Amino acid sequence: MTDPLGGLDPIPRERPKRPFLPATYGLLFALAAMFFAEMAVAGDFAGESDYALVRLGALISGAVRDGDFWRIGSYAFLHIGWLHILTNGWSLWILMPQLELAFGSTLSLGVFCATALLGGATSFSWALLRGHEVFAAGASGGVFGLFGATVSLLYRVRHRFSAEQQRSMRRQVVLNLLLNAFIAYRFPVDNAAHLGGFLSGIAFGLLAPQRSLDRRFWQRPAKWVLFASILVLGSMEGAAVGQAVKPKPRVLRGPGVEAKIDPLFIPVAPGKAVFPGRAELGIRREPMPFAIEMDDTRVRVGGRDWLRTAVNQSGVEKVVLETPDGAGMLIVELLCGEDFCRGERGASMLEPTLLTARAAP
């Protein structure tokens, strides 16, 4: 509206209020907080430390088998580098708001949590079925779940759009599917977690109650499943943080010997534990007489003297510690190719093993 004579104030127009999206903002904050925690644990700004990922709850099939059940969900809050978290953060920012407006904050958060859990469970089950080990981190299981739920939402409200709008939405869906298929083909991503998240997202997008549509009998149980998923994933992340703050040692057993070991090492075979791709710890008992001479290199731990030898070959340090045990000897070996398990830090990681190693039936 214009004023031909001048002097009148223009009619004020109200700006549309930005909707309050607590689930979207809360998830983005949680992902950012855990990424900063990764950098703090690793002591660098790259955010690509395997040490930090293992300690904070990455999905490692061997660790899940050893009792770290929380890794089925806690992996979703960790990322491997800046590009990884920025990609998933951007996808979440694009997908989550429309689901939050359509389903509500609690249910949309439930969709993310449920699909992240099912993505992790699918990844672990697929690795177990194939006899492989999985090492995974990232919110993409839940993000693919949001994408699947978006596909279902568009299908459920399709009657509200014109034929041209429906064709446009189908093109967007197909384009995103092709893009993600290309990424899955070219880059080392966890396709099992993605597929599990996507398919479960489609299912929850179809089953969850939607504000503007008629109610159905299956929507109430679906709602409670989504509510429960929030509690389960939150509990798993809490367990992961608790273990990172106050680690509890694992138990490694071998033929005739057992010991407590640093929780970063994961038992994979009798008498053998690994830090995935970086270090290996072994314990065994040899039924042969053994004595430490006065001029040998010794370390004293827990009232026992250990003979220590170390060899460095091609950047991999091998440390062997031996101590008398009745008529035989106990042997602890550490192979390490990274700084986190060398020097004083390596000695600290070995200490629980040296303190508790003993003969066992």
Disulfide bonds with the S-S distance in Angstrom:
Cys336-Cys341 1.74
